[in-house]
Amino acid sequence: MPNNIIKARISDAKQMQSLINFYASKDLMISRSLNEIYENIRDYWVYKENNKIIGCCGLHIIGWDNLAEIKSLAVAKTKQKKGIGKNLVEACLREARTLKLKKIFALTYSPGFFKKLGFKRIPKSKLPHKIWAECCNCPKFPNCNEEAMIVTLNR
């Protein structure tokens, strides 16, 4: 894992929110309140350069069926296409293996990115209803065109 990728800290929350909400303002992801980031800080990995958050990604455990979600994957616009997003997702997948999780999903507008990492497209209806709790707060719900992608981890 690149040295620049570490578990997020409380002091990272404001920069993470700014990065995430930049893309949320363009309707590319769900916005996150600062409180929500603080409460879920242990879910997140960050990529830092010179103490600045360049990227972030969360691994959120759903709570049953050995299932977790990759969420809030964001990389600064000027730093995209350099492998940062891939490295962040891979950090989440390593953590998922450590936790003995079986399946990891993502809801995304960039299915090609996740396909390169071994994820496969599935119908959203195959995912448990609990995952829609956040979706209900999204202005695009229920007419969202995000793709559901899933990967089954080898032990």
matplotlib code that plots the C-alpha trace (Angstrom):
import matplotlib.pyplot as plt

x = [0.0, 1.4, 2.7, 0.3, -2.7, -3.6, -6.7, -8.6, -8.3, -10.7, -8.5, -9.1, -12.9, -13.3, -11.0, -12.8, -16.2, -15.0, -13.7, -16.8, -19.2, -17.4, -18.5, -21.9, -22.5, -22.1, -24.6, -21.9, -22.2, -24.2, -23.2, -21.9, -22.4, -19.5, -21.2, -21.7, -18.1, -17.0, -19.4, -18.0, -14.4, -13.2, -14.8, -12.4, -9.0, -7.4, -4.6, -2.5, 0.2, 1.9, -0.8, -3.6, -6.3, -6.1, -8.5, -10.8, -12.8, -15.0, -15.7, -19.0, -20.1, -23.8, -24.3, -25.3, -24.5, -20.8, -21.6, -20.0, -20.1, -17.4, -18.6, -17.6, -14.7, -13.4, -10.1, -9.1, -9.8, -6.2, -4.9, -7.2, -5.9, -2.9, -4.0, -5.1, -8.7, -7.6, -5.2, -7.9, -10.4, -7.7, -7.0, -10.7, -10.7, -7.6, -9.4, -12.5, -10.4, -9.0, -12.5, -13.5, -16.1, -17.3, -19.0, -18.3, -20.6, -20.5, -23.2, -21.5, -21.7, -18.3, -18.9, -15.9, -13.6, -14.9, -15.0, -11.2, -10.9, -12.9, -16.4, -19.3, -22.6, -25.7, -29.3, -29.9, -32.8, -30.2, -28.9, -30.6, -33.2, -31.1, -28.7, -31.5, -31.6, -29.0, -30.6, -33.9, -32.1, -30.8, -32.5, -32.3, -34.1, -35.9, -34.8, -31.1, -29.0, -26.1, -25.0, -24.7, -21.3, -20.2, -17.1, -16.8, -13.6, -11.4, -10.3]
y = [0.0, 3.4, 5.4, 8.2, 6.1, 6.0, 5.5, 8.8, 10.8, 13.3, 16.1, 15.0, 15.3, 18.9, 18.3, 15.1, 16.8, 19.5, 17.0, 14.8, 17.7, 19.2, 16.1, 16.0, 19.6, 18.2, 15.4, 12.8, 11.4, 11.9, 14.8, 14.1, 16.3, 16.9, 15.1, 12.0, 12.0, 12.3, 9.5, 7.2, 8.3, 4.7, 3.7, 5.9, 5.8, 8.9, 9.7, 12.6, 14.8, 17.4, 17.0, 17.8, 15.3, 14.3, 11.4, 9.5, 6.3, 4.5, 0.9, 0.7, -2.6, -3.2, -5.6, -8.9, -11.4, -10.4, -7.4, -3.9, -0.9, 1.1, 4.7, 8.3, 7.6, 11.0, 12.1, 15.7, 16.7, 17.6, 14.3, 11.9, 9.1, 8.6, 5.4, 7.1, 6.0, 2.4, 2.4, 3.7, 1.0, -1.6, -0.4, -0.9, -4.4, -5.4, -4.2, -6.2, -9.4, -8.8, -8.5, -11.7, -9.9, -11.9, -9.3, -5.7, -3.5, 0.0, 2.2, 4.2, 6.4, 4.9, 1.2, 0.8, 1.9, -0.8, -3.4, -3.0, -3.8, -7.1, -5.8, -7.1, -5.3, -6.6, -5.5, -3.1, -5.3, -8.0, -5.8, -5.7, -3.0, -1.6, 0.0, 2.3, 4.3, 6.8, 6.8, 8.1, 11.3, 11.8, 14.3, 11.8, 9.0, 7.0, 7.9, 7.4, 5.9, 4.7, 1.2, -1.5, -3.3, -6.2, -8.2, -11.5, -11.7, -14.8, -15.7]
z = [0.0, -0.9, 2.1, 1.3, 2.2, 5.8, 8.0, 8.3, 11.5, 13.1, 11.9, 8.3, 8.4, 7.1, 4.1, 3.4, 3.5, 1.2, -1.4, -1.2, -1.4, -4.4, -6.4, -4.6, -5.8, -9.4, -8.7, -8.9, -5.3, -2.1, 0.0, 3.5, 6.6, 8.8, 11.6, 9.4, 8.5, 12.2, 13.2, 10.5, 10.5, 11.1, 7.8, 5.8, 4.2, 2.9, 0.4, 1.6, 0.0, 2.1, 4.7, 2.2, 1.5, -2.2, -2.0, 0.3, 0.3, 2.8, 3.6, 5.4, 6.9, 6.3, 9.2, 7.8, 5.0, 5.2, 3.1, 3.0, 0.7, -0.9, -0.6, -0.9, -3.2, -4.2, -5.7, -6.3, -9.9, -10.6, -9.3, -11.2, -13.5, -11.3, -9.6, -6.3, -6.5, -7.4, -4.4, -2.1, -3.1, -2.8, 0.8, 1.5, 0.0, 2.0, 5.1, 4.1, 3.7, 7.2, 8.5, 6.7, 4.6, 1.6, -0.7, -1.3, -3.4, -4.8, -6.3, -9.0, -12.1, -13.2, -13.6, -15.9, -13.0, -10.7, -13.4, -13.8, -10.1, -10.5, -9.7, -11.7, -12.5, -10.7, -10.5, -7.6, -6.6, -5.5, -2.7, 0.7, 1.4, 4.2, 1.6, 0.4, 3.7, 2.4, -1.1, 0.3, 1.3, -2.2, -4.5, -7.4, -5.5, -6.9, -10.4, -9.9, -12.7, -10.6, -11.4, -8.7, -8.8, -6.5, -5.9, -4.0, -2.1, -2.0, 1.5]

ax = plt.figure().add_subplot(projection="3d")
ax.plot(x, y, z, "-o")
ax.set_aspect("equal")
plt.show()
